[in-house]
Amino acid sequence: MPMDNKNIKKPSGLNLLLRTFKHVILRDEKYIRKMSEFDENSDYIEVRHNGKKDYGKIVYVIRENTGYDGFCATAVYILYFLLFAGEHGFAPIIKLSRDYAYFDEEKSKEIANPWEYYFEIPDDCPDDTQALNVCYCNYHQRDLMRIRYNLNPYKIENYSDSKVLELSSPLIGKYMRLKPEIISDSSSVLECVTERGGKVLGVHFRGTDYKRGFDRHPVYVDETQTIDEIRKAMDTGKFDAVFVASDDPDIYDSIKEAMPDVPVLMHRDVYRSSGNESVAFSKSSRKYHKYLLGYEIARDMYTLSLCDGLVAGKSSVGFMSNLYKHSRNEEYEYMHIIDNGNNSNDNAYFKES
């Protein structure tokens, strides 16, 4: 039977203070080091008791740690937390907050957890509000997994690293299944080609804030370089059409002008920008704007994963599309990730005020 915590006498604040003081007076270096590292050591897990269900499990609640990460960047971070949960035998649940970049005030009236706007929940997912043992993710756990596994979209070798693909595939298959309407909508734009047995080259072009050259982010890949790589891919004779995923409204016309004989497909109902601010943080009067921004990038990413080839610069979108493709035991017939290196400067993506 689970222990009734109400009957456990907790030490008073004064008692706790005296015990701590004793360790300091005795120069207990091990104790002092542990206390000083508590907030930064991923091995320290605070377990809360929210109810009496799921006895024998430790439920691990995964929450985002920032409000400035895009859809696919957040997905990469969640993979880190899922890896941490797996290493420790925790039962994970993904439960994002109002800080999530795609939290939508109107949509939240229908669905409280923003993660569930886009993703299905596993049948065996525990209820953290009723579980006996519950702990919550923190930045240091994610950082530990990043050091250990380095699922870094800005590292070119990760796109073909078998270890990265093997680690992520089962996690995506169980915990990151997109909702059926997103999958159906993703495939519909390709049907005019695929129903005839044709093959599609997926292209991801990242504009907006990438033009600003943020520190440690990939060096911007411009239209000319992207079109040159599309032409090389099309010259292989493998593809009958091009699908373009982009936050930039001008890339479609640029490709059509450069290659007028190539059919170019695109989801038309996407919010895009010619400026240098990320559309993820844009404002609009359209209903469900924030929710739709997430829907549109999820759909673009998954559509890229359904294509037969991929041309893209380094970004979380192209990286996740590759992971999703491998999670279905598929791989691209042709893949070229354009690598201009990464910026190294003082232009931080996020600057504390």
Secondary structure, DSSP 8 states (H G I E B T S, - for coil): ----GGGS----HHHHHHHHHHHHHTT-HHHHHHHHHGGG-TT----B---SBSTT--EEEE--S-SS--HHHHHHHHHHHHHHHHHHT-EEEE---TTSTT--TTGGGT-SSGGGGTB---TT---TTTBSSEEE--HHHHHHHHHHH---TTSGGGGS-HHHHHHHHHHHHHH--B-HHHHHHHHHTTHHHHTTT--EEEEEE--GGGGG--TTSB----HHHHHHHHHHHHHTT--SEEEEEES-TTHHHHHHHH-TTS-EE--SS----SSSS-GGG---SSTTHHHHHHHHHHHHHHHHHHSSEEEEESSHHHHHHHHHHHHTT---SEEEEE---B--SS--SS---
